[in-house]
Amino acid sequence: MNTEPKNLTTPAEHPFAHFVRILGKGKRGARDLTREEAREAMAMLLDDKVEDTQLGAFLMLLRHKEESAEEMAGFAEAVRARLNAPQIRLDLDWPSYAGKKRHLPWYLLAVKALAASGVRILLHGGGAHTAGRMYSEQLIKLLEIPLCHDWAGVAQTLDEQQLAFISLEDWMPQLQRMIDLRNILGLRSPIHSLTRVINPLKAQCGLQSIFHPGYQVTHREASQLLADTSIVIKGEGGEIEMNPDAISHLYGTTGGVDWDEQWPPLSPQRHVKPEMLEPQHLLAVWQGRSEDAYGRLAVIATIALGLRGLGEPREAAFARAEQIWAQRLG
């Protein structure tokens, strides 16, 4: 009978274990990744050089720790290095990954109005990953927002209509796979935050919405590290949509200089939340067949946000937003 141990050779450590260990070494031993480490770790994730168990552990350790600006900048740099996107002139990068559940996605009408006025906008999203929410992808056909599947299609569509939507699955499927782990892991991962920072086509301004307090400053810092111009807000429901019933704080960075603005509510009292979200109501308001007091204010303020991102001061942005909204009806 052979009583020798089955394995006398210590297995080599997986290269990615180093990054998991940095994040998970306990309260005293764990630390943030440096920007370089974050870039290297994300490169391995995107190049499929990581085991599934490591991916899950890495994402949840980041979620528990809360990602730093240096980490997000490093992650974004790794993604950008693998995009293979051509140079496409773009005014606004408009990530849409949260979905709406309290109010209709009025930001989609703001996007359409801005595009009709000549502002070039890229919408991108990651699918309907959370039950009970209404996502951009579910409404772009109804609202006639053009859907593209590659960068060549985006370039042509922007030239023709100033507005294009592309799914994350079509330009960075590895990130989409990580987002889709949400219902397996039980929590959203830092990838949801990362998609807002990437600004894949290096737009003149990247707009971002971060719902949880405190993260707005971190996202602004990440954009500054990437030398991007951006505005970060606590958008309604997590989408880039101004809430006309509340004070809105804008966290901006332009040319490496941070700036802050506080916009007052547009209504003296809060509007009643609708009992049901009816997508057809969005179309009716866009076509002028219906009115919505809350929706109109949300659209005007969100158009003004986009114009502010392109350099217009607040008062001028609101005045022009009113004109842009009225001109949609010809």
C-alpha positions in Angstrom: 0.0 0.0 0.0 1.4 3.4 -1.1 1.4 5.8 1.9 3.3 8.6 0.2 1.6 12.0 0.1 -0.2 12.7 -3.1 1.4 16.1 -3.7 4.8 17.1 -2.6 5.1 20.1 -4.8 3.8 23.5 -3.7 1.7 25.0 -6.6 2.7 28.3 -8.0 0.6 31.3 -6.9 -1.7 32.7 -9.6 -0.4 36.2 -10.7 -3.8 37.8 -9.9 -3.7 36.6 -6.3 -1.4 39.5 -5.5 -4.2 42.0 -6.2 -6.8 40.1 -4.2 -4.4 39.9 -1.3 -3.8 43.7 -1.3 -7.5 44.3 -0.9 -8.3 41.5 1.5 -5.4 41.3 3.9 -7.5 42.4 6.9 -8.3 45.7 8.6 -4.6 46.5 9.2 -3.0 44.9 6.2 -5.4 45.8 3.4 -4.9 49.0 1.4 -6.0 50.7 -1.8 -4.5 49.7 -5.1 -2.1 52.3 -6.6 -3.1 53.6 -10.0 -0.5 51.4 -11.7 -1.7 48.3 -9.8 -5.3 49.1 -10.7 -4.4 49.4 -14.3 -2.5 46.1 -14.3 -5.3 44.3 -12.4 -8.0 45.6 -14.8 -5.8 44.6 -17.8 -5.7 41.0 -16.5 -9.5 41.0 -16.0 -10.1 42.4 -19.5 -7.7 39.9 -21.1 -9.4 36.9 -19.4 -6.3 36.0 -17.3 -8.3 35.7 -14.1 -10.2 32.8 -12.6 -14.0 33.4 -11.9 -13.4 32.9 -8.1 -10.8 35.7 -8.2 -13.1 38.0 -10.2 -15.9 37.6 -7.7 -13.6 38.1 -4.7 -11.9 41.1 -6.3 -15.1 42.9 -7.1 -16.7 42.3 -3.7 -13.6 43.3 -1.8 -13.5 46.5 -3.8 -17.2 47.1 -3.1 -16.7 46.5 0.6 -13.6 48.8 0.8 -15.1 51.4 -1.6 -13.0 52.2 -4.7 -10.6 55.2 -4.7 -10.1 57.8 -7.4 -6.7 56.4 -8.2 -8.2 52.9 -8.6 -10.9 54.2 -10.9 -8.5 56.2 -13.0 -6.2 53.1 -13.4 -9.2 50.9 -14.3 -10.4 53.4 -16.9 -6.9 53.6 -18.4 -6.8 49.9 -18.9 -10.2 49.9 -20.6 -9.3 52.9 -22.9 -6.1 51.1 -24.0 -8.3 48.2 -25.3 -11.1 50.2 -26.9 -9.8 50.4 -30.5 -12.2 53.3 -31.0 -11.5 55.8 -33.9 -11.4 59.5 -33.3 -15.0 60.6 -33.2 -15.9 64.2 -32.3 -18.3 64.2 -29.4 -19.7 66.9 -27.2 -21.2 64.9 -24.3 -20.6 61.4 -23.0 -23.8 60.3 -21.3 -23.6 57.0 -19.4 -26.9 55.4 -18.5 -26.6 52.4 -16.2 -28.9 52.9 -13.2 -32.4 52.7 -14.5 -35.4 54.7 -13.1 -38.1 53.5 -10.7 -39.6 56.6 -9.1 -40.0 58.8 -12.1 -40.0 58.3 -15.9 -36.6 58.7 -17.6 -37.1 62.4 -18.5 -33.4 62.7 -19.3 -34.1 60.9 -22.6 -36.2 63.8 -23.8 -33.4 66.2 -22.7 -30.9 64.1 -24.7 -33.2 64.2 -27.8 -33.7 68.0 -27.5 -30.0 68.7 -27.1 -29.2 66.5 -30.1 -31.9 68.3 -32.2 -30.1 71.5 -31.4 -26.8 70.2 -32.7 -25.1 68.8 -29.6 -23.4 65.5 -30.4 -24.2 63.0 -27.6 -23.2 59.3 -27.0 -25.6 57.4 -24.8 -24.3 54.0 -23.5 -25.8 51.5 -21.0 -25.4 48.0 -19.6 -28.8 46.5 -19.9 -31.7 45.8 -17.6 -29.7 44.2 -14.8 -31.9 45.1 -11.8 -35.6 44.2 -11.5 -38.2 46.9 -11.0 -36.3 49.6 -13.0 -36.8 51.2 -16.4 -33.7 51.4 -18.5 -32.8 53.5 -21.5 -32.4 50.4 -23.7 -36.1 49.6 -23.2 -37.2 53.0 -24.5 -34.9 53.9 -27.3 -37.1 52.3 -30.0 -40.2 54.1 -28.7 -38.4 57.4 -28.7 -36.5 56.8 -32.0 -33.1 57.1 -30.5 -30.7 55.3 -32.9 -29.1 52.1 -31.7 -25.6 51.3 -32.9 -23.5 48.1 -32.6 -20.0 49.3 -33.4 -17.9 52.5 -33.5 -18.3 52.9 -37.2 -22.0 53.0 -36.8 -21.7 55.5 -34.0 -19.6 57.8 -36.1 -22.0 57.7 -39.0 -25.1 58.1 -36.8 -23.6 61.1 -34.9 -22.9 62.8 -38.2 -26.5 62.2 -39.4 -28.5 62.6 -36.2 -26.1 64.0 -33.5 -27.3 61.2 -31.1 -26.3 57.5 -30.8 -26.8 54.7 -28.3 -24.4 51.8 -28.0 -24.6 49.0 -25.4 -21.6 48.1 -23.3 -21.9 44.6 -24.6 -20.9 45.9 -28.1 -17.8 47.9 -27.1 -16.5 46.2 -23.9 -18.2 42.8 -23.4 -15.8 41.9 -20.5 -17.3 44.8 -18.4 -20.8 43.7 -19.3 -20.0 40.3 -18.0 -18.9 41.8 -14.7 -22.1 43.9 -14.5 -24.2 40.8 -15.1 -22.7 39.2 -12.0 -24.9 41.6 -10.0 -27.7 39.0 -9.5 -25.2 36.3 -8.7 -23.1 38.3 -6.2 -26.2 40.0 -4.7 -24.6 43.5 -4.9 -23.7 46.0 -7.6 -19.9 46.0 -8.1 -17.5 48.9 -8.7 -17.9 48.3 -12.5 -21.2 50.2 -12.4 -19.2 53.2 -11.2 -16.3 52.6 -13.6 -18.6 52.8 -16.7 -19.5 56.3 -15.7 -15.9 57.4 -15.7 -14.5 55.8 -18.8 -15.7 58.4 -21.4 -14.8 56.1 -24.2 -14.6 58.6 -27.0 -13.0 61.4 -24.9 -16.0 63.7 -25.3 -15.7 67.4 -24.6 -17.5 66.8 -21.4 -18.4 63.6 -19.5 -21.6 63.8 -17.5 -21.9 61.5 -14.5 -24.6 60.6 -12.0 -23.7 59.0 -8.7 -26.5 58.5 -6.3 -24.7 57.7 -3.1 -23.4 60.7 -1.2 -19.6 61.0 -1.0 -18.9 59.3 -4.2 -19.4 62.4 -6.3 -16.1 63.9 -5.1 -14.2 60.6 -5.8 -15.6 60.5 -9.3 -14.6 64.1 -10.0 -11.1 63.3 -8.8 -10.9 60.3 -11.0 -11.9 62.4 -14.0 -9.4 65.0 -13.1 -6.6 62.3 -13.0 -7.7 61.3 -16.5 -7.4 64.9 -17.6 -11.2 64.9 -18.5 -13.7 67.7 -18.2 -16.7 66.4 -16.3 -19.7 67.3 -14.2 -20.8 64.8 -11.5 -24.3 65.1 -9.9 -26.5 63.1 -7.6 -29.0 62.5 -10.4 -32.6 61.4 -9.9 -32.6 57.6 -9.5 -29.0 57.5 -10.3 -29.4 58.6 -13.9 -28.1 61.9 -15.4 -31.3 63.7 -14.7 -31.7 66.9 -12.6 -34.3 66.7 -9.8 -36.3 69.9 -10.0 -37.7 69.4 -6.5 -34.4 69.4 -4.8 -31.1 71.4 -4.4 -28.6 70.1 -7.0 -24.9 70.2 -6.4 -22.6 70.2 -9.4 -19.1 68.8 -8.9 -17.2 70.0 -11.9 -13.6 69.7 -13.2 -12.3 71.6 -16.2 -8.7 71.9 -17.3 -7.5 70.3 -14.1 -9.4 72.8 -11.9 -12.3 71.7 -9.7 -15.4 73.9 -9.3 -18.7 73.6 -7.5 -22.1 75.0 -8.1 -25.4 74.7 -6.2 -28.6 75.0 -8.2 -31.8 75.8 -6.3 -35.0 73.8 -6.7 -37.2 74.9 -9.6 -40.5 74.2 -7.8 -41.6 75.7 -4.4 -43.0 72.3 -3.4 -42.4 68.7 -4.3 -44.4 67.1 -7.0 -46.4 63.9 -6.3 -44.7 60.8 -7.5 -46.7 59.1 -10.3 -48.5 55.8 -9.3 -47.3 54.1 -12.5 -44.6 54.8 -15.1 -46.1 54.9 -18.5 -43.5 55.1 -21.3 -46.1 56.3 -23.8 -46.5 59.4 -21.7 -42.9 60.3 -22.5 -43.6 60.1 -26.2 -46.8 62.2 -25.8 -44.9 64.9 -23.9 -42.2 64.9 -26.6 -44.8 65.3 -29.3 -46.7 68.0 -27.5 -49.8 65.9 -27.1 -49.5 65.9 -23.3 -48.2 68.1 -20.5 -46.3 67.1 -17.3 -45.3 69.8 -14.8 -42.5 67.7 -13.1 -41.3 66.3 -16.4 -41.0 69.6 -18.1 -38.9 71.1 -15.2 -36.7 67.9 -15.1 -36.1 68.2 -18.9 -35.3 71.9 -18.8 -32.8 71.5 -15.9 -31.2 68.5 -17.5 -30.8 70.3 -20.9 -29.2 73.2 -18.9 -26.8 70.7 -17.2 -25.6 69.5 -20.6 -25.1 73.1 -21.8 -23.3 73.9 -18.5 -21.0 71.0 -19.3 -20.1 72.6 -22.6 -19.2 75.9 -20.9 -22.3 78.0 -20.7 -23.0 79.7 -17.3 -26.1 78.7 -15.4 -28.5 81.5 -16.3 -27.6 81.4 -20.0 -27.9 77.6 -20.0 -31.4 77.7 -18.6 -32.5 80.5 -21.0 -31.2 78.4 -24.0 -32.7 75.2 -22.5 -36.1 76.8 -22.7 -35.6 77.7 -26.3 -34.2 74.2 -27.2 -37.2 72.6 -25.6 -39.7 74.8 -27.4 -38.0 74.3 -30.8 -38.4 70.6 -30.7 -42.0 71.1 -32.0 -40.7 73.1 -34.9 
